[in-house]
C-alpha cells in the first residue's frame, strides 16, 4: 500500500531531520547570541515536527494505512 500521503510524511520527516542536523551544527558555528536564539527556536520546532510526524506514522499503522516497517 504505497500511498502518496505516506511518502509525503516520510519526505517531511527526512526534511525535518536534516533541518535539525543543520541547526545543531549552526549552533556550534554561531558567533553571537541572536543567532543561537534563532537556531534554538528552530531546533525546538523541528523536534516538535518530528514528534508529530512520528505520531502520524504510528496512527497510520494502527489504521492499517501504512506499509513497511
Residue frames as a rotation matrix with the C-alpha (Angstrom) as fourth column:
UNK 1
0.588 0.809 0.000 0.00
0.809 -0.588 0.000 0.00
0.000 0.000 -1.000 0.00
UNK 2
-0.535 -0.839 -0.098 2.33
0.821 -0.543 0.177 2.69
-0.202 0.014 0.979 -1.25
UNK 3
0.551 0.831 0.081 0.18
0.834 -0.546 -0.076 5.73
-0.019 0.109 -0.994 -0.68
UNK 4
0.049 -0.518 0.854 1.33
0.492 -0.732 -0.472 9.19
0.869 0.443 0.219 -1.67
UNK 5
0.687 0.238 0.687 0.38
-0.383 -0.684 0.620 10.62
0.617 -0.689 -0.379 1.73
UNK 6
0.893 -0.447 -0.044 2.74
0.311 0.544 0.780 8.14
-0.325 -0.710 0.625 3.41
UNK 7
0.155 -0.857 0.491 5.52
0.950 -0.007 -0.312 9.18
0.271 0.515 0.813 1.04
UNK 8
0.266 0.007 0.964 4.84
0.074 -0.997 -0.013 12.82
0.961 0.075 -0.266 1.90
UNK 9
0.972 0.069 0.223 5.08
-0.218 -0.073 0.973 12.07
0.084 -0.995 -0.056 5.62
UNK 10
0.596 -0.801 0.060 8.43
0.730 0.571 0.375 10.36
-0.335 -0.180 0.925 5.06
UNK 11
0.054 -0.553 0.832 9.70
0.730 -0.546 -0.410 13.29
0.681 0.629 0.375 2.99
UNK 12
0.564 0.229 0.793 8.64
-0.264 -0.860 0.436 15.75
0.782 -0.456 -0.425 5.67
UNK 13
0.975 -0.222 0.018 10.26
0.071 0.388 0.919 13.58
-0.211 -0.894 0.394 8.35
UNK 14
0.308 -0.903 0.298 13.50
0.951 0.296 -0.088 13.37
-0.009 0.310 0.951 6.39
UNK 15
0.091 -0.217 0.972 13.49
0.389 -0.891 -0.235 17.13
0.917 0.399 0.004 5.81
UNK 16
0.834 0.267 0.482 12.84
-0.316 -0.485 0.815 17.82
0.452 -0.833 -0.321 9.49
UNK 17
0.790 -0.610 -0.063 15.73
0.491 0.568 0.661 15.57
-0.367 -0.553 0.748 10.49
UNK 18
0.051 -0.788 0.614 18.01
0.929 -0.188 -0.320 17.34
0.368 0.586 0.722 8.02
UNK 19
0.347 0.140 0.927 16.95
-0.015 -0.988 0.155 20.79
0.938 -0.068 -0.341 9.28
UNK 20
0.995 0.022 0.099 17.61
-0.100 0.063 0.993 19.60
0.015 -0.998 0.065 12.84
UNK 21
0.457 -0.886 0.076 21.12
0.859 0.462 0.220 18.44
-0.230 -0.036 0.972 11.90
UNK 22
-0.008 -0.436 0.900 21.88
0.661 -0.677 -0.322 21.73
0.750 0.592 0.294 10.14
UNK 23
0.573 0.319 0.755 20.62
-0.233 -0.820 0.524 23.84
0.786 -0.476 -0.396 13.05
UNK 24
0.946 -0.296 -0.131 22.54
0.240 0.372 0.897 21.83
-0.217 -0.880 0.423 15.63
UNK 25
0.076 -0.952 0.296 25.74
0.997 0.072 -0.025 22.40
0.002 0.297 0.955 13.64
UNK 26
0.085 0.027 0.996 24.82
0.370 -0.929 -0.007 26.04
0.925 0.369 -0.089 13.20
UNK 27
0.965 0.245 0.092 24.52
-0.011 -0.312 0.950 26.38
0.261 -0.918 -0.298 16.98
UNK 28
0.508 -0.853 -0.125 28.13
0.724 0.344 0.598 25.24
-0.467 -0.394 0.792 17.26
UNK 29
-0.264 -0.656 0.707 29.25
0.951 -0.300 0.076 27.58
0.162 0.692 0.703 14.48
UNK 30
0.646 0.627 0.436 27.18
0.563 -0.776 0.283 30.61
0.516 0.063 -0.854 15.56
UNK 31
-0.434 -0.900 0.033 29.14
0.698 -0.359 -0.620 33.64
0.570 -0.246 0.784 16.65
UNK 32
-0.838 0.159 0.522 26.50
-0.396 -0.834 -0.384 35.56
0.374 -0.529 0.762 18.62
UNK 33
-0.845 0.508 0.169 23.57
0.078 0.430 -0.899 35.02
-0.529 -0.747 -0.403 20.95
UNK 34
-0.107 0.835 -0.539 20.99
-0.787 -0.402 -0.467 36.29
-0.607 0.375 0.701 18.47
UNK 35
-0.205 -0.047 -0.978 21.88
-0.824 0.548 0.146 33.52
0.529 0.835 -0.151 16.03
UNK 36
-0.958 -0.191 -0.215 21.95
-0.050 0.847 -0.530 30.94
0.283 -0.496 -0.821 18.82
UNK 37
-0.582 0.811 0.068 18.49
-0.287 -0.126 -0.950 32.03
-0.761 -0.572 0.306 19.99
UNK 38
0.074 0.598 -0.798 17.13
-0.983 -0.092 -0.160 31.70
-0.169 0.797 0.581 16.45
UNK 39
-0.410 -0.306 -0.859 18.67
-0.564 0.826 -0.025 28.25
0.717 0.474 -0.511 15.91
UNK 40
-0.987 0.080 0.141 17.49
-0.082 0.502 -0.861 27.12
-0.140 -0.861 -0.489 19.34
UNK 41
-0.221 0.968 -0.118 13.94
-0.618 -0.233 -0.751 28.06
-0.755 -0.093 0.649 18.43
UNK 42
0.120 0.213 -0.970 14.18
-0.957 0.284 -0.057 26.28
0.263 0.935 0.238 15.08
UNK 43
-0.807 -0.465 -0.363 15.59
-0.337 0.868 -0.364 23.18
0.485 -0.172 -0.858 16.80
UNK 44
-0.755 0.589 0.287 12.58
-0.186 0.227 -0.956 23.08
-0.628 -0.776 -0.061 19.15
UNK 45
0.144 0.825 -0.547 10.23
-0.861 -0.168 -0.480 23.44
-0.488 0.540 0.686 16.18
UNK 46
-0.185 -0.294 -0.938 11.99
-0.805 0.593 -0.027 20.64
0.564 0.750 -0.347 14.27
UNK 47
-0.982 -0.185 0.025 11.84
-0.159 0.763 -0.627 18.34
0.097 -0.620 -0.779 17.29
UNK 48
-0.374 0.921 0.109 8.11
-0.380 -0.046 -0.924 19.04
-0.846 -0.387 0.367 17.62
UNK 49
0.209 0.432 -0.877 7.56
-0.974 0.009 -0.228 18.39
-0.091 0.902 0.423 13.91
UNK 50
-0.607 -0.503 -0.615 9.45
-0.543 0.827 -0.141 15.10
0.580 0.249 -0.776 14.12
UNK 51
-0.904 0.331 0.270 7.32
-0.093 0.464 -0.881 14.09
-0.416 -0.822 -0.389 17.10
UNK 52
-0.014 0.958 -0.286 4.13
-0.650 -0.226 -0.725 14.98
-0.759 0.176 0.626 15.21
UNK 53
0.060 -0.022 -0.998 5.20
-0.956 0.288 -0.064 13.11
0.289 0.957 -0.003 12.08
UNK 54
-0.884 -0.391 -0.257 6.17
-0.289 0.888 -0.357 10.01
0.367 -0.241 -0.898 14.05
UNK 55
-0.632 0.733 0.250 2.77
-0.217 0.143 -0.966 10.17
-0.744 -0.665 0.069 15.75
UNK 56
0.212 0.712 -0.669 1.07
-0.885 -0.150 -0.440 10.32
-0.414 0.686 0.599 12.38
UNK 57
-0.394 -0.428 -0.814 3.06
-0.715 0.699 -0.021 7.30
0.577 0.574 -0.581 11.18
UNK 58
-0.988 0.037 0.150 2.01
-0.084 0.685 -0.723 5.38
-0.129 -0.727 -0.674 14.31
UNK 59
-0.215 0.974 -0.066 -1.62
-0.480 -0.165 -0.862 6.35
-0.850 -0.154 0.503 13.69
UNK 60
0.142 0.230 -0.963 -1.44
-0.986 0.123 -0.116 5.20
0.092 0.965 0.244 10.08
UNK 61
-0.782 -0.465 -0.415 -0.01
-0.422 0.885 -0.198 1.88
0.459 0.021 -0.888 11.24
UNK 62
-0.786 0.559 0.262 -2.89
-0.062 0.351 -0.934 1.39
-0.615 -0.751 -0.241 13.68
UNK 63
0.142 0.893 -0.428 -5.34
-0.578 -0.276 -0.768 2.32
-0.803 0.356 0.477 10.94
UNK 64
0.085 -0.223 0.971 -3.65
0.505 0.850 0.151 -0.17
-0.859 0.477 0.185 8.57
UNK 65
0.978 0.208 -0.035 -2.81
0.090 -0.562 -0.822 2.66
-0.191 0.800 -0.568 6.16
UNK 66
0.378 -0.920 -0.106 0.94
-0.896 -0.392 0.209 2.11
-0.233 0.016 -0.972 6.41
UNK 67
0.974 -0.209 -0.083 3.13
0.184 0.952 -0.244 -0.50
0.130 0.222 0.966 4.86
UNK 68
0.183 -0.967 0.176 6.77
-0.306 -0.227 -0.925 -1.06
0.934 0.115 -0.338 5.63
UNK 69
-0.774 -0.550 -0.315 8.47
0.116 0.366 -0.924 -1.33
0.623 -0.751 -0.219 9.00
